[in-house]
Each structure stands twice: as structure tokens, then as C-alpha cells.
Amino acid sequence: MDNIATNMEQLYLKAKDYTETSIELFRLNAIDKTADLVSSLFVKLILVMVVAMFTLFINIALSLYIGKILDETYLGFLVVSGIYLVVAIVILLFNDKLLKVPLTNLIIEKLLKTKAKRNFSNTSDNENI
């Protein structure tokens, strides 16, 4: 009877260790995926900011050039502003297709990428055994 109690206690301890390890692994995987996603989005945000600054200066130059052609500086800025109004309307009309779907796909890809990479490494580890 003592042997059965010892075996039950060992089984309980192993199950407890397994559960704690599984929870820790889940937590670490969540941290890894979150860090990968946040860092990827941060890099894209910086890239967008650099492109926005470039676009700003190009637009100022274009506005001044068009204003010079039309002999009135404010007309150049008005034309460029009109172009941006058209772009804003197009983005408003096609918001899901242009912004929401690609961003959602990027997030899903980043979240699943780590899992696929990990599965590949597990497969190659199993082949070496």
C-alpha cells in the first residue's frame, strides 16, 4: 500500500511540474510573439515617419514649383491640397481593402511565423535523433 501511495505522489508531482512547465512555455511563447509583433510594427512606424517627412518636403517643393508656373504661390499649394483631398476620399472609400486587410494579414503572419519556425526546428531536431 505504501508503494502505491509513493507512486501516486510521484505521479502528482510530475503532473504538477508538467503543468507549471506548460504554463511557463505558453507565457514565454506569448512574450516572444508579442515582442516580435511590436518590434516589427515599430520599425514600420519609423519607416512611415521617414517617408512622411520625405513626402512633406517633396510636396512643399512641388507646391512652390506649381505656384511658380501659375504665377501665384498659393495656387500651387491649393493644387497639391486638392490632390491629397482626392487621395483621402479614395482611402475613405476603400479603407478595408487598402489598410485594414493588409495590416490584419501582417499581424497574423507575425503571430504564426514564430510557430512555423519553431515547428521546423522541432522537425529537424527529431530527424537528428
N, C-alpha and C positions, 0 to 999 in steps of 0.2 A: 504494500500500500504506500509505503514511503517512496518507492521508486516512481510510482505514478504521480504522486504529488510533486516530486522533483522535476519530472518530465513536463508536467503541466506548467510549473513555474518557469522553466526554461522556455517553453513554447510562448508563454505570456510575455516574457522579457524580449524574445526575438520578434514577436509581433509588435510590441511597443517600439523597439528600435527601428523596425522596418517602417512603421507609421511615421515616426519622427524624421527618419531619413527621407521618406517620400515627401513630407511636408517641406522640409528644407530644400530638396531638389526642385519642387514646384516653385518655391519662393525665389530661388536663385535663377530659375528659368524666366520667371516673370520680370525680375530685375534686369536680366540680360536683354530680353526683348524690349523692355521699356527704354533702357539706355540706348540701344541701337536705334530705335524709332526716334527718340528725342534728338540724338546727335545727328541723324540723317535730316530731320526737319530743320534743325538749327543751321546746318550747312546750306540747305536750300534757302533758308531765310536770309542768310548773309549774301548768297548769290543774288537773290531777288533785290536786296538793298543796293548792291553794286550796279546791277543792271538798271535799277530805278534812277540812280544818280547819273549814269551814262545817258539814259533816256532824257532826263531833265535837261542836261546841258545841250544835247543834240536838238531838243525841242526849242530851247531858247535861241540857238543858232539858226534853226530853220525859221522860227518866227521873225527874227531880225532880217533874215535874207528875204523872206516873202514880203515883209514890210518895206524893205528897200525897193523891191520890184514894184510894189503897189504905191510907192511914194508916201506911205503912212505906216509908221511902226505898229500902231495899234491894230491895223488890219491884218498884219502878219500873225499877231497873237490871236486874233479873232478866228482866222482860218484854222490855225493849229488847234484851238479850243473846240472848234466845230468838228474837226476830225476825231478828237477824243470823245465828244458827245456821241458820235456815231458808234465808236468802239464800245462805249459804256452801254448803249442801247443793245448792241449785239450780245454783249456779255450778259446783260439782264435777261434777254430772251432765251439764250442758250446756256444758262447758268449750270444746269445739271451736267450737260454733255461736256462743257469746257472746263469746269472747275471741280464739281463735286465727285464725279465718277473717277477722274484721274487721281485725285487726292485719296479717295477711298481705296482705289487699287494700290496706290503706293503704300498706304498703311498696312493693308492686308499682306502685300508682298513682303514688307519688312518683318511682319509678325511671323509669317510662315517660313521665311528664308532661314532663320536660325534653326528651326525644327528640321528642315530638309538637310541643312549642313550637318546637323548632329546625327540624323539618321544615316547619312552617307558615311560618317566616321565610324558609327557603330557597326555598319555593314562591313567596312574594311577591317575593323578590329576582329569581327567574328570570322572573317576569312583567314586571318593570320593564325587563328587558334588551331 
